[in-house]
């Protein structure tokens, strides 16, 4: 039981260390943003976050989403 606990703690500690290498080594380092809207690859594919898609849907007519919802019900 103790061996398993120590092994588990060692694996978790190694994973945390490897995940934070960039933050620990690079001066002013920080984790990359995980937001879809800030990913260059996603922007190149035309994929946006939900808030951006909702805003795009509302821009031509701010009431379009509300009216569509009202009509469907």
CHARMM-style PDB file with segment names, atoms N, HN, CA, C and O in Angstrom:
ATOM      1  N   UNK     1       0.828  -1.192   0.000  1.00  0.00      PROA
ATOM      2  CA  UNK     1       0.000   0.000   0.000  1.00  0.00      PROA
ATOM      3  C   UNK     1       0.872   1.255   0.000  1.00  0.00      PROA
ATOM      4  O   UNK     1       0.631   2.177  -0.780  1.00  0.00      PROA
ATOM      5  N   UNK     2       1.878   1.296   0.865  1.00  0.00      PROA
ATOM      6  HN  UNK     2       2.073   0.548   1.498  1.00  0.00      PROA
ATOM      7  CA  UNK     2       2.761   2.457   0.949  1.00  0.00      PROA
ATOM      8  C   UNK     2       3.560   2.611  -0.347  1.00  0.00      PROA
ATOM      9  O   UNK     2       3.768   3.728  -0.819  1.00  0.00      PROA
ATOM     10  N   UNK     3       4.005   1.493  -0.921  1.00  0.00      PROA
ATOM     11  HN  UNK     3       3.836   0.585  -0.538  1.00  0.00      PROA
ATOM     12  CA  UNK     3       4.764   1.548  -2.173  1.00  0.00      PROA
ATOM     13  C   UNK     3       3.914   2.151  -3.290  1.00  0.00      PROA
ATOM     14  O   UNK     3       4.401   2.953  -4.087  1.00  0.00      PROA
ATOM     15  N   UNK     4       2.653   1.762  -3.340  1.00  0.00      PROA
ATOM     16  HN  UNK     4       2.257   1.111  -2.693  1.00  0.00      PROA
ATOM     17  CA  UNK     4       1.747   2.286  -4.360  1.00  0.00      PROA
ATOM     18  C   UNK     4       1.532   3.786  -4.172  1.00  0.00      PROA
ATOM     19  O   UNK     4       1.518   4.538  -5.146  1.00  0.00      PROA
ATOM     20  N   UNK     5       1.368   4.216  -2.942  1.00  0.00      PROA
ATOM     21  HN  UNK     5       1.380   3.605  -2.150  1.00  0.00      PROA
ATOM     22  CA  UNK     5       1.171   5.633  -2.646  1.00  0.00      PROA
ATOM     23  C   UNK     5       2.407   6.440  -3.035  1.00  0.00      PROA
ATOM     24  O   UNK     5       2.284   7.504  -3.642  1.00  0.00      PROA
ATOM     25  N   UNK     6       3.573   5.954  -2.698  1.00  0.00      PROA
ATOM     26  HN  UNK     6       3.673   5.090  -2.205  1.00  0.00      PROA
ATOM     27  CA  UNK     6       4.816   6.662  -3.033  1.00  0.00      PROA
ATOM     28  C   UNK     6       5.004   6.707  -4.554  1.00  0.00      PROA
ATOM     29  O   UNK     6       5.410   7.733  -5.100  1.00  0.00      PROA
ATOM     30  N   UNK     7       4.715   5.612  -5.226  1.00  0.00      PROA
ATOM     31  HN  UNK     7       4.386   4.778  -4.782  1.00  0.00      PROA
ATOM     32  CA  UNK     7       4.820   5.576  -6.681  1.00  0.00      PROA
ATOM     33  C   UNK     7       3.857   6.568  -7.320  1.00  0.00      PROA
ATOM     34  O   UNK     7       4.221   7.279  -8.257  1.00  0.00      PROA
ATOM     35  N   UNK     8       2.642   6.613  -6.819  1.00  0.00      PROA
ATOM     36  HN  UNK     8       2.347   6.035  -6.059  1.00  0.00      PROA
ATOM     37  CA  UNK     8       1.636   7.536  -7.338  1.00  0.00      PROA
ATOM     38  C   UNK     8       2.070   8.976  -7.125  1.00  0.00      PROA
ATOM     39  O   UNK     8       1.985   9.791  -8.043  1.00  0.00      PROA
ATOM     40  N   UNK     9       2.531   9.294  -5.934  1.00  0.00      PROA
ATOM     41  HN  UNK     9       2.600   8.632  -5.188  1.00  0.00      PROA
ATOM     42  CA  UNK     9       2.993  10.657  -5.658  1.00  0.00      PROA
ATOM     43  C   UNK     9       4.183  11.024  -6.550  1.00  0.00      PROA
ATOM     44  O   UNK     9       4.287  12.164  -7.002  1.00  0.00      PROA
ATOM     45  N   UNK    10       5.070  10.079  -6.802  1.00  0.00      PROA
ATOM     46  HN  UNK    10       4.986   9.152  -6.434  1.00  0.00      PROA
ATOM     47  CA  UNK    10       6.212  10.327  -7.677  1.00  0.00      PROA
ATOM     48  C   UNK    10       5.782  10.605  -9.108  1.00  0.00      PROA
ATOM     49  O   UNK    10       6.319  11.503  -9.757  1.00  0.00      PROA
ATOM     50  N   UNK    11       4.824   9.846  -9.599  1.00  0.00      PROA
ATOM     51  HN  UNK    11       4.388   9.117  -9.073  1.00  0.00      PROA
ATOM     52  CA  UNK    11       4.327  10.048 -10.960  1.00  0.00      PROA
ATOM     53  C   UNK    11       3.629  11.403 -11.074  1.00  0.00      PROA
ATOM     54  O   UNK    11       3.834  12.122 -12.052  1.00  0.00      PROA
ATOM     55  N   UNK    12       2.825  11.751 -10.104  1.00  0.00      PROA
ATOM     56  HN  UNK    12       2.659  11.168  -9.309  1.00  0.00      PROA
ATOM     57  CA  UNK    12       2.129  13.042 -10.127  1.00  0.00      PROA
ATOM     58  C   UNK    12       3.136  14.185 -10.047  1.00  0.00      PROA
ATOM     59  O   UNK    12       3.001  15.174 -10.767  1.00  0.00      PROA
ATOM     60  N   UNK    13       4.142  14.064  -9.183  1.00  0.00      PROA
ATOM     61  HN  UNK    13       4.252  13.260  -8.598  1.00  0.00      PROA
ATOM     62  CA  UNK    13       5.160  15.107  -9.062  1.00  0.00      PROA
ATOM     63  C   UNK    13       5.935  15.259 -10.367  1.00  0.00      PROA
ATOM     64  O   UNK    13       6.213  16.384 -10.783  1.00  0.00      PROA
ATOM     65  N   UNK    14       6.291  14.157 -11.021  1.00  0.00      PROA
ATOM     66  HN  UNK    14       6.065  13.243 -10.683  1.00  0.00      PROA
ATOM     67  CA  UNK    14       7.004  14.219 -12.299  1.00  0.00      PROA
ATOM     68  C   UNK    14       6.139  14.872 -13.371  1.00  0.00      PROA
ATOM     69  O   UNK    14       6.633  15.673 -14.165  1.00  0.00      PROA
ATOM     70  N   UNK    15       4.861  14.538 -13.399  1.00  0.00      PROA
ATOM     71  HN  UNK    15       4.460  13.887 -12.755  1.00  0.00      PROA
ATOM     72  CA  UNK    15       3.949  15.135 -14.377  1.00  0.00      PROA
ATOM     73  C   UNK    15       3.824  16.639 -14.161  1.00  0.00      PROA
ATOM     74  O   UNK    15       3.860  17.407 -15.122  1.00  0.00      PROA
ATOM     75  N   UNK    16       3.679  17.061 -12.924  1.00  0.00      PROA
ATOM     76  HN  UNK    16       3.650  16.437 -12.143  1.00  0.00      PROA
ATOM     77  CA  UNK    16       3.576  18.496 -12.622  1.00  0.00      PROA
ATOM     78  C   UNK    16       4.854  19.225 -13.020  1.00  0.00      PROA
ATOM     79  O   UNK    16       4.797  20.328 -13.562  1.00  0.00      PROA
ATOM     80  N   UNK    17       5.994  18.621 -12.757  1.00  0.00      PROA
ATOM     81  HN  UNK    17       6.040  17.725 -12.317  1.00  0.00      PROA
ATOM     82  CA  UNK    17       7.269  19.227 -13.124  1.00  0.00      PROA
ATOM     83  C   UNK    17       7.387  19.364 -14.640  1.00  0.00      PROA
ATOM     84  O   UNK    17       7.788  20.415 -15.140  1.00  0.00      PROA
ATOM     85  N   UNK    18       7.042  18.313 -15.366  1.00  0.00      PROA
ATOM     86  HN  UNK    18       6.716  17.459 -14.960  1.00  0.00      PROA
ATOM     87  CA  UNK    18       7.127  18.362 -16.818  1.00  0.00      PROA
ATOM     88  C   UNK    18       6.137  19.350 -17.425  1.00  0.00      PROA
ATOM     89  O   UNK    18       6.446  20.002 -18.422  1.00  0.00      PROA
ATOM     90  N   UNK    19       4.959  19.464 -16.835  1.00  0.00      PROA
ATOM     91  HN  UNK    19       4.709  18.934 -16.025  1.00  0.00      PROA
ATOM     92  CA  UNK    19       3.972  20.416 -17.339  1.00  0.00      PROA
ATOM     93  C   UNK    19       4.375  21.869 -17.077  1.00  0.00      PROA
ATOM     94  O   UNK    19       3.960  22.770 -17.807  1.00  0.00      PROA
ATOM     95  N   UNK    20       5.166  22.094 -16.057  1.00  0.00      PROA
ATOM     96  HN  UNK    20       5.503  21.363 -15.464  1.00  0.00      PROA
ATOM     97  CA  UNK    20       5.517  23.471 -15.697  1.00  0.00      PROA
ATOM     98  C   UNK    20       6.935  23.863 -16.102  1.00  0.00      PROA
ATOM     99  O   UNK    20       7.441  24.884 -15.636  1.00  0.00      PROA
ATOM    100  N   UNK    21       7.587  23.078 -16.958  1.00  0.00      PROA
ATOM    101  HN  UNK    21       7.176  22.249 -17.337  1.00  0.00      PROA
ATOM    102  CA  UNK    21       8.958  23.387 -17.377  1.00  0.00      PROA
ATOM    103  C   UNK    21       9.032  24.783 -17.976  1.00  0.00      PROA
ATOM    104  O   UNK    21       9.927  25.555 -17.631  1.00  0.00      PROA
ATOM    105  N   UNK    22       8.127  25.111 -18.849  1.00  0.00      PROA
ATOM    106  HN  UNK    22       7.400  24.483 -19.129  1.00  0.00      PROA
ATOM    107  CA  UNK    22       8.147  26.417 -19.509  1.00  0.00      PROA
ATOM    108  C   UNK    22       8.001  27.544 -18.495  1.00  0.00      PROA
ATOM    109  O   UNK    22       8.656  28.579 -18.621  1.00  0.00      PROA
ATOM    110  N   UNK    23       7.164  27.358 -17.512  1.00  0.00      PROA
ATOM    111  HN  UNK    23       6.631  26.518 -17.409  1.00  0.00      PROA
ATOM    112  CA  UNK    23       6.932  28.392 -16.506  1.00  0.00      PROA
ATOM    113  C   UNK    23       8.145  28.540 -15.591  1.00  0.00      PROA
ATOM    114  O   UNK    23       8.505  29.654 -15.210  1.00  0.00      PROA
ATOM    115  N   UNK    24       8.769  27.432 -15.243  1.00  0.00      PROA
ATOM    116  HN  UNK    24       8.478  26.527 -15.553  1.00  0.00      PROA
ATOM    117  CA  UNK    24       9.888  27.474 -14.309  1.00  0.00      PROA
ATOM    118  C   UNK    24      11.185  27.960 -14.955  1.00  0.00      PROA
ATOM    119  O   UNK    24      11.951  28.680 -14.313  1.00  0.00      PROA
ATOM    120  N   UNK    25      11.450  27.589 -16.199  1.00  0.00      PROA
ATOM    121  HN  UNK    25      10.829  27.004 -16.721  1.00  0.00      PROA
ATOM    122  CA  UNK    25      12.729  27.890 -16.832  1.00  0.00      PROA
ATOM    123  C   UNK    25      12.741  29.262 -17.511  1.00  0.00      PROA
ATOM    124  O   UNK    25      13.697  30.019 -17.342  1.00  0.00      PROA
ATOM    125  N   UNK    26      11.723  29.584 -18.254  1.00  0.00      PROA
ATOM    126  HN  UNK    26      10.946  28.969 -18.391  1.00  0.00      PROA
ATOM    127  CA  UNK    26      11.690  30.812 -19.028  1.00  0.00      PROA
ATOM    128  C   UNK    26      11.374  32.001 -18.125  1.00  0.00      PROA
ATOM    129  O   UNK    26      10.435  31.956 -17.331  1.00  0.00      PROA
ATOM    130  N   UNK    27      12.161  33.057 -18.254  1.00  0.00      PROA
ATOM    131  HN  UNK    27      12.924  33.094 -18.899  1.00  0.00      PROA
ATOM    132  CA  UNK    27      11.907  34.265 -17.467  1.00  0.00      PROA
ATOM    133  C   UNK    27      10.588  34.882 -17.923  1.00  0.00      PROA
ATOM    134  O   UNK    27      10.389  35.128 -19.112  1.00  0.00      PROA
ATOM    135  N   UNK    28       9.708  35.124 -16.992  1.00  0.00      PROA
ATOM    136  HN  UNK    28       9.870  34.924 -16.025  1.00  0.00      PROA
ATOM    137  CA  UNK    28       8.385  35.659 -17.321  1.00  0.00      PROA
ATOM    138  C   UNK    28       7.507  34.630 -18.019  1.00  0.00      PROA
ATOM    139  O   UNK    28       6.520  34.986 -18.663  1.00  0.00      PROA
ATOM    140  N   UNK    29       7.864  33.356 -17.892  1.00  0.00      PROA
ATOM    141  HN  UNK    29       8.666  33.067 -17.369  1.00  0.00      PROA
ATOM    142  CA  UNK    29       7.103  32.297 -18.551  1.00  0.00      PROA
ATOM    143  C   UNK    29       5.730  32.119 -17.929  1.00  0.00      PROA
ATOM    144  O   UNK    29       5.527  32.391 -16.746  1.00  0.00      PROA
ATOM    145  N   UNK    30       4.808  31.667 -18.730  1.00  0.00      PROA
ATOM    146  HN  UNK    30       4.973  31.446 -19.691  1.00  0.00      PROA
ATOM    147  CA  UNK    30       3.454  31.395 -18.243  1.00  0.00      PROA
ATOM    148  C   UNK    30       2.816  30.331 -19.122  1.00  0.00      PROA
ATOM    149  O   UNK    30       3.302  30.046 -20.217  1.00  0.00      PROA
ATOM    150  N   UNK    31       1.748  29.756 -18.650  1.00  0.00      PROA
ATOM    151  HN  UNK    31       1.352  29.988 -17.761  1.00  0.00      PROA
ATOM    152  CA  UNK    31       1.040  28.740 -19.403  1.00  0.00      PROA
ATOM    153  C   UNK    31       0.344  29.390 -20.590  1.00  0.00      PROA
ATOM    154  O   UNK    31      -0.116  30.528 -20.502  1.00  0.00      PROA
ATOM    155  N   UNK    32       0.269  28.671 -21.687  1.00  0.00      PROA
ATOM    156  HN  UNK    32       0.643  27.746 -21.759  1.00  0.00      PROA
ATOM    157  CA  UNK    32      -0.439  29.175 -22.860  1.00  0.00      PROA
ATOM    158  C   UNK    32      -1.931  29.201 -22.576  1.00  0.00      PROA
ATOM    159  O   UNK    32      -2.444  28.418 -21.776  1.00  0.00      PROA
ATOM    160  N   UNK    33      -2.606  30.105 -23.239  1.00  0.00      PROA
ATOM    161  HN  UNK    33      -2.189  30.741 -23.889  1.00  0.00      PROA
ATOM    162  CA  UNK    33      -4.051  30.204 -23.095  1.00  0.00      PROA
ATOM    163  C   UNK    33      -4.715  28.987 -23.724  1.00  0.00      PROA
ATOM    164  O   UNK    33      -4.275  28.516 -24.773  1.00  0.00      PROA
ATOM    165  N   UNK    34      -5.743  28.485 -23.111  1.00  0.00      PROA
ATOM    166  HN  UNK    34      -6.100  28.867 -22.259  1.00  0.00      PROA
ATOM    167  CA  UNK    34      -6.462  27.327 -23.619  1.00  0.00      PROA
ATOM    168  C   UNK    34      -7.775  27.719 -24.296  1.00  0.00      PROA
ATOM    169  O   UNK    34      -8.566  26.851 -24.666  1.00  0.00      PROA
ATOM    170  N   UNK    35      -8.008  29.020 -24.460  1.00  0.00      PROA
ATOM    171  HN  UNK    35      -7.365  29.725 -24.160  1.00  0.00      PROA
ATOM    172  CA  UNK    35      -9.241  29.480 -25.087  1.00  0.00      PROA
ATOM    173  C   UNK    35      -9.179  29.256 -26.594  1.00  0.00      PROA
ATOM    174  O   UNK    35      -8.142  29.483 -27.217  1.00  0.00      PROA
ATOM    175  N   UNK    36     -10.262  28.821 -27.163  1.00  0.00      PROA
ATOM    176  HN  UNK    36     -11.104  28.636 -26.656  1.00  0.00      PROA
ATOM    177  CA  UNK    36     -10.315  28.528 -28.593  1.00  0.00      PROA
ATOM    178  C   UNK    36     -10.083  29.787 -29.407  1.00  0.00      PROA
ATOM    179  O   UNK    36      -9.391  29.741 -30.424  1.00  0.00      PROA
ATOM    180  N   UNK    37     -10.637  30.892 -28.990  1.00  0.00      PROA
ATOM    181  HN  UNK    37     -11.199  30.930 -28.164  1.00  0.00      PROA
ATOM    182  CA  UNK    37     -10.515  32.131 -29.739  1.00  0.00      PROA
ATOM    183  C   UNK    37      -9.095  32.675 -29.802  1.00  0.00      PROA
ATOM    184  O   UNK    37      -8.799  33.497 -30.669  1.00  0.00      PROA
ATOM    185  N   UNK    38      -8.224  32.250 -28.925  1.00  0.00      PROA
ATOM    186  HN  UNK    38      -8.465  31.582 -28.221  1.00  0.00      PROA
ATOM    187  CA  UNK    38      -6.852  32.740 -28.909  1.00  0.00      PROA
ATOM    188  C   UNK    38      -5.881  31.768 -29.556  1.00  0.00      PROA
ATOM    189  O   UNK    38      -4.674  32.009 -29.543  1.00  0.00      PROA
ATOM    190  N   UNK    39      -6.369  30.691 -30.113  1.00  0.00      PROA
ATOM    191  HN  UNK    39      -7.349  30.494 -30.123  1.00  0.00      PROA
ATOM    192  CA  UNK    39      -5.531  29.698 -30.773  1.00  0.00      PROA
ATOM    193  C   UNK    39      -5.404  30.040 -32.255  1.00  0.00      PROA
ATOM    194  O   UNK    39      -6.409  30.164 -32.955  1.00  0.00      PROA
ATOM    195  N   UNK    40      -4.173  30.192 -32.729  1.00  0.00      PROA
ATOM    196  HN  UNK    40      -3.357  30.092 -32.160  1.00  0.00      PROA
ATOM    197  CA  UNK    40      -3.944  30.555 -34.130  1.00  0.00      PROA
ATOM    198  C   UNK    40      -4.480  29.468 -35.069  1.00  0.00      PROA
ATOM    199  O   UNK    40      -5.085  29.784 -36.094  1.00  0.00      PROA
ATOM    200  N   UNK    41      -4.268  28.212 -34.733  1.00  0.00      PROA
ATOM    201  HN  UNK    41      -3.777  27.955 -33.901  1.00  0.00      PROA
ATOM    202  CA  UNK    41      -4.727  27.114 -35.587  1.00  0.00      PROA
ATOM    203  C   UNK    41      -6.249  27.114 -35.713  1.00  0.00      PROA
ATOM    204  O   UNK    41      -6.781  26.872 -36.796  1.00  0.00      PROA
ATOM    205  N   UNK    42      -6.940  27.382 -34.625  1.00  0.00      PROA
ATOM    206  HN  UNK    42      -6.507  27.579 -33.745  1.00  0.00      PROA
ATOM    207  CA  UNK    42      -8.411  27.411 -34.674  1.00  0.00      PROA
ATOM    208  C   UNK    42      -8.899  28.612 -35.484  1.00  0.00      PROA
ATOM    209  O   UNK    42      -9.864  28.500 -36.239  1.00  0.00      PROA
ATOM    210  N   UNK    43      -8.237  29.752 -35.329  1.00  0.00      PROA
ATOM    211  HN  UNK    43      -7.452  29.842 -34.716  1.00  0.00      PROA
ATOM    212  CA  UNK    43      -8.630  30.932 -36.111  1.00  0.00      PROA
ATOM    213  C   UNK    43      -8.434  30.682 -37.598  1.00  0.00      PROA
ATOM    214  O   UNK    43      -9.268  31.088 -38.408  1.00  0.00      PROA
ATOM    215  N   UNK    44      -7.329  30.011 -37.972  1.00  0.00      PROA
ATOM    216  HN  UNK    44      -6.651  29.682 -37.314  1.00  0.00      PROA
ATOM    217  CA  UNK    44      -7.076  29.706 -39.382  1.00  0.00      PROA
ATOM    218  C   UNK    44      -8.154  28.791 -39.955  1.00  0.00      PROA
ATOM    219  O   UNK    44      -8.468  28.873 -41.142  1.00  0.00      PROA
ATOM    220  N   UNK    45      -8.714  27.933 -39.135  1.00  0.00      PROA
ATOM    221  HN  UNK    45      -8.459  27.866 -38.170  1.00  0.00      PROA
ATOM    222  CA  UNK    45      -9.782  27.031 -39.579  1.00  0.00      PROA
ATOM    223  C   UNK    45     -11.156  27.678 -39.519  1.00  0.00      PROA
ATOM    224  O   UNK    45     -12.139  27.090 -39.970  1.00  0.00      PROA
ATOM    225  N   UNK    46     -11.236  28.890 -38.963  1.00  0.00      PROA
ATOM    226  HN  UNK    46     -10.438  29.368 -38.596  1.00  0.00      PROA
ATOM    227  CA  UNK    46     -12.513  29.587 -38.868  1.00  0.00      PROA
ATOM    228  C   UNK    46     -13.364  29.128 -37.706  1.00  0.00      PROA
ATOM    229  O   UNK    46     -14.579  29.329 -37.705  1.00  0.00      PROA
ATOM    230  N   UNK    47     -12.737  28.509 -36.711  1.00  0.00      PROA
ATOM    231  HN  UNK    47     -11.750  28.345 -36.711  1.00  0.00      PROA
ATOM    232  CA  UNK    47     -13.471  28.028 -35.542  1.00  0.00      PROA
ATOM    233  C   UNK    47     -13.372  29.087 -34.444  1.00  0.00      PROA
ATOM    234  O   UNK    47     -12.278  29.534 -34.101  1.00  0.00      PROA
ATOM    235  N   UNK    48     -14.508  29.479 -33.901  1.00  0.00      PROA
ATOM    236  HN  UNK    48     -15.397  29.116 -34.179  1.00  0.00      PROA
ATOM    237  CA  UNK    48     -14.561  30.499 -32.864  1.00  0.00      PROA
ATOM    238  C   UNK    48     -15.185  29.927 -31.600  1.00  0.00      PROA
ATOM    239  O   UNK    48     -15.774  28.846 -31.620  1.00  0.00      PROA
ATOM    240  N   UNK    49     -15.052  30.655 -30.510  1.00  0.00      PROA
ATOM    241  HN  UNK    49     -14.574  31.533 -30.493  1.00  0.00      PROA
ATOM    242  CA  UNK    49     -15.676  30.223 -29.266  1.00  0.00      PROA
ATOM    243  C   UNK    49     -17.187  30.490 -29.336  1.00  0.00      PROA
ATOM    244  O   UNK    49     -17.666  31.173 -30.241  1.00  0.00      PROA
ATOM    245  N   UNK    50     -17.897  29.961 -28.403  1.00  0.00      PROA
ATOM    246  HN  UNK    50     -17.509  29.406 -27.667  1.00  0.00      PROA
ATOM    247  CA  UNK    50     -19.356  30.075 -28.397  1.00  0.00      PROA
ATOM    248  C   UNK    50     -19.795  31.526 -28.292  1.00  0.00      PROA
ATOM    249  O   UNK    50     -20.740  31.935 -28.967  1.00  0.00      PROA
ATOM    250  N   UNK    51     -19.122  32.314 -27.454  1.00  0.00      PROA
ATOM    251  HN  UNK    51     -18.354  31.983 -26.906  1.00  0.00      PROA
ATOM    252  CA  UNK    51     -19.508  33.712 -27.305  1.00  0.00      PROA
ATOM    253  C   UNK    51     -19.338  34.474 -28.613  1.00  0.00      PROA
ATOM    254  O   UNK    51     -20.184  35.297 -28.962  1.00  0.00      PROA
ATOM    255  N   UNK    52     -18.250  34.210 -29.344  1.00  0.00      PROA
ATOM    256  HN  UNK    52     -17.563  33.541 -29.060  1.00  0.00      PROA
ATOM    257  CA  UNK    52     -18.027  34.889 -30.618  1.00  0.00      PROA
ATOM    258  C   UNK    52     -19.069  34.470 -31.644  1.00  0.00      PROA
ATOM    259  O   UNK    52     -19.548  35.306 -32.411  1.00  0.00      PROA
ATOM    260  N   UNK    53     -19.426  33.197 -31.674  1.00  0.00      PROA
ATOM    261  HN  UNK    53     -19.037  32.518 -31.051  1.00  0.00      PROA
ATOM    262  CA  UNK    53     -20.435  32.728 -32.613  1.00  0.00      PROA
ATOM    263  C   UNK    53     -21.792  33.342 -32.296  1.00  0.00      PROA
ATOM    264  O   UNK    53     -22.544  33.693 -33.205  1.00  0.00      PROA
ATOM    265  N   UNK    54     -22.103  33.472 -31.020  1.00  0.00      PROA
ATOM    266  HN  UNK    54     -21.491  33.187 -30.282  1.00  0.00      PROA
ATOM    267  CA  UNK    54     -23.364  34.091 -30.624  1.00  0.00      PROA
ATOM    268  C   UNK    54     -23.382  35.557 -31.035  1.00  0.00      PROA
ATOM    269  O   UNK    54     -24.397  36.050 -31.527  1.00  0.00      PROA
ATOM    270  N   UNK    55     -22.269  36.257 -30.838  1.00  0.00      PROA
ATOM    271  HN  UNK    55     -21.444  35.857 -30.438  1.00  0.00      PROA
ATOM    272  CA  UNK    55     -22.181  37.658 -31.230  1.00  0.00      PROA
ATOM    273  C   UNK    55     -22.345  37.803 -32.738  1.00  0.00      PROA
ATOM    274  O   UNK    55     -23.057  38.694 -33.203  1.00  0.00      PROA
ATOM    275  N   UNK    56     -21.693  36.935 -33.502  1.00  0.00      PROA
ATOM    276  HN  UNK    56     -21.115  36.211 -33.124  1.00  0.00      PROA
ATOM    277  CA  UNK    56     -21.822  36.977 -34.957  1.00  0.00      PROA
ATOM    278  C   UNK    56     -23.263  36.739 -35.383  1.00  0.00      PROA
ATOM    279  O   UNK    56     -23.740  37.363 -36.330  1.00  0.00      PROA
ATOM    280  N   UNK    57     -23.954  35.853 -34.701  1.00  0.00      PROA
ATOM    281  HN  UNK    57     -23.567  35.345 -33.931  1.00  0.00      PROA
ATOM    282  CA  UNK    57     -25.348  35.574 -35.047  1.00  0.00      PROA
ATOM    283  C   UNK    57     -26.242  36.752 -34.730  1.00  0.00      PROA
ATOM    284  O   UNK    57     -27.265  36.942 -35.388  1.00  0.00      PROA
ATOM    285  N   UNK    58     -25.882  37.551 -33.733  1.00  0.00      PROA
ATOM    286  HN  UNK    58     -25.051  37.397 -33.198  1.00  0.00      PROA
ATOM    287  CA  UNK    58     -26.717  38.681 -33.328  1.00  0.00      PROA
ATOM    288  C   UNK    58     -26.390  39.976 -34.069  1.00  0.00      PROA
ATOM    289  O   UNK    58     -27.220  40.884 -34.088  1.00  0.00      PROA
ATOM    290  N   UNK    59     -25.216  40.091 -34.676  1.00  0.00      PROA
ATOM    291  HN  UNK    59     -24.541  39.353 -34.660  1.00  0.00      PROA
ATOM    292  CA  UNK    59     -24.805  41.351 -35.287  1.00  0.00      PROA
ATOM    293  C   UNK    59     -25.743  41.861 -36.380  1.00  0.00      PROA
ATOM    294  O   UNK    59     -26.141  43.024 -36.317  1.00  0.00      PROA
ATOM    295  N   UNK    60     -26.116  41.060 -37.374  1.00  0.00      PROA
ATOM    296  HN  UNK    60     -25.792  40.115 -37.425  1.00  0.00      PROA
ATOM    297  CA  UNK    60     -26.985  41.609 -38.418  1.00  0.00      PROA
ATOM    298  C   UNK    60     -28.314  42.103 -37.854  1.00  0.00      PROA
ATOM    299  O   UNK    60     -28.814  43.148 -38.271  1.00  0.00      PROA
ATOM    300  N   UNK    61     -28.873  41.379 -36.937  1.00  0.00      PROA
ATOM    301  HN  UNK    61     -28.467  40.530 -36.599  1.00  0.00      PROA
ATOM    302  CA  UNK    61     -30.145  41.760 -36.331  1.00  0.00      PROA
ATOM    303  C   UNK    61     -30.098  41.329 -34.872  1.00  0.00      PROA
ATOM    304  O   UNK    61     -30.180  40.134 -34.589  1.00  0.00      PROA
ATOM    305  N   UNK    62     -29.966  42.273 -33.933  1.00  0.00      PROA
ATOM    306  HN  UNK    62     -29.899  43.244 -34.163  1.00  0.00      PROA
ATOM    307  CA  UNK    62     -29.843  41.905 -32.523  1.00  0.00      PROA
ATOM    308  C   UNK    62     -30.998  41.056 -31.999  1.00  0.00      PROA
ATOM    309  O   UNK    62     -30.826  40.313 -31.033  1.00  0.00      PROA
ATOM    310  N   UNK    63     -32.158  41.156 -32.614  1.00  0.00      PROA
ATOM    311  HN  UNK    63     -32.298  41.760 -33.399  1.00  0.00      PROA
ATOM    312  CA  UNK    63     -33.308  40.399 -32.140  1.00  0.00      PROA
ATOM    313  C   UNK    63     -33.479  39.077 -32.877  1.00  0.00      PROA
ATOM    314  O   UNK    63     -34.400  38.321 -32.569  1.00  0.00      PROA
ATOM    315  N   UNK    64     -32.615  38.782 -33.840  1.00  0.00      PROA
ATOM    316  HN  UNK    64     -31.867  39.397 -34.090  1.00  0.00      PROA
ATOM    317  CA  UNK    64     -32.791  37.600 -34.680  1.00  0.00      PROA
ATOM    318  C   UNK    64     -32.824  36.312 -33.863  1.00  0.00      PROA
ATOM    319  O   UNK    64     -33.667  35.448 -34.105  1.00  0.00      PROA
ATOM    320  N   UNK    65     -31.930  36.178 -32.913  1.00  0.00      PROA
ATOM    321  HN  UNK    65     -31.245  36.880 -32.716  1.00  0.00      PROA
ATOM    322  CA  UNK    65     -31.883  34.953 -32.114  1.00  0.00      PROA
ATOM    323  C   UNK    65     -33.127  34.844 -31.245  1.00  0.00      PROA
ATOM    324  O   UNK    65     -33.712  33.766 -31.127  1.00  0.00      PROA
ATOM    325  N   UNK    66     -33.531  35.944 -30.642  1.00  0.00      PROA
ATOM    326  HN  UNK    66     -33.057  36.819 -30.738  1.00  0.00      PROA
ATOM    327  CA  UNK    66     -34.713  35.937 -29.781  1.00  0.00      PROA
ATOM    328  C   UNK    66     -35.973  35.665 -30.611  1.00  0.00      PROA
ATOM    329  O   UNK    66     -36.837  34.897 -30.189  1.00  0.00      PROA
ATOM    330  N   UNK    67     -36.080  36.283 -31.773  1.00  0.00      PROA
ATOM    331  HN  UNK    67     -35.378  36.908 -32.116  1.00  0.00      PROA
ATOM    332  CA  UNK    67     -37.247  36.072 -32.620  1.00  0.00      PROA
ATOM    333  C   UNK    67     -37.309  34.622 -33.111  1.00  0.00      PROA
ATOM    334  O   UNK    67     -38.383  34.021 -33.141  1.00  0.00      PROA
ATOM    335  N   UNK    68     -36.171  34.071 -33.489  1.00  0.00      PROA
ATOM    336  HN  UNK    68     -35.299  34.560 -33.465  1.00  0.00      PROA
ATOM    337  CA  UNK    68     -36.143  32.691 -33.950  1.00  0.00      PROA
ATOM    338  C   UNK    68     -36.580  31.754 -32.847  1.00  0.00      PROA
ATOM    339  O   UNK    68     -37.336  30.814 -33.091  1.00  0.00      PROA
ATOM    340  N   UNK    69     -36.103  32.005 -31.613  1.00  0.00      PROA
ATOM    341  HN  UNK    69     -35.488  32.769 -31.415  1.00  0.00      PROA
ATOM    342  CA  UNK    69     -36.479  31.180 -30.486  1.00  0.00      PROA
ATOM    343  C   UNK    69     -37.987  31.290 -30.237  1.00  0.00      PROA
ATOM    344  O   UNK    69     -38.642  30.288 -29.951  1.00  0.00      PROA
ATOM    345  N   UNK    70     -38.536  32.496 -30.344  1.00  0.00      PROA
ATOM    346  HN  UNK    70     -38.004  33.311 -30.576  1.00  0.00      PROA
ATOM    347  CA  UNK    70     -39.948  32.711 -30.106  1.00  0.00      PROA
ATOM    348  C   UNK    70     -40.799  32.004 -31.175  1.00  0.00      PROA
ATOM    349  O   UNK    70     -41.853  31.445 -30.873  1.00  0.00      PROA
ATOM    350  N   UNK    71     -40.327  32.038 -32.411  1.00  0.00      PROA
ATOM    351  HN  UNK    71     -39.471  32.492 -32.657  1.00  0.00      PROA
ATOM    352  CA  UNK    71     -41.066  31.401 -33.508  1.00  0.00      PROA
ATOM    353  C   UNK    71     -41.057  29.878 -33.350  1.00  0.00      PROA
ATOM    354  O   UNK    71     -42.065  29.214 -33.593  1.00  0.00      PROA
ATOM    355  N   UNK    72     -39.893  29.329 -32.934  1.00  0.00      PROA
ATOM    356  HN  UNK    72     -39.075  29.869 -32.736  1.00  0.00      PROA
ATOM    357  CA  UNK    72     -39.792  27.878 -32.772  1.00  0.00      PROA
ATOM    358  C   UNK    72     -40.677  27.366 -31.661  1.00  0.00      PROA
ATOM    359  O   UNK    72     -41.138  26.226 -31.720  1.00  0.00      PROA
ATOM    360  N   UNK    73     -40.930  28.181 -30.641  1.00  0.00      PROA
ATOM    361  HN  UNK    73     -40.557  29.108 -30.593  1.00  0.00      PROA
ATOM    362  CA  UNK    73     -41.776  27.734 -29.523  1.00  0.00      PROA
ATOM    363  C   UNK    73     -43.194  28.043 -29.853  1.00  0.00      PROA
ATOM    364  OT1 UNK    73     -44.089  27.757 -29.058  1.00  0.00      PROA
TER     365      UNK     73
END
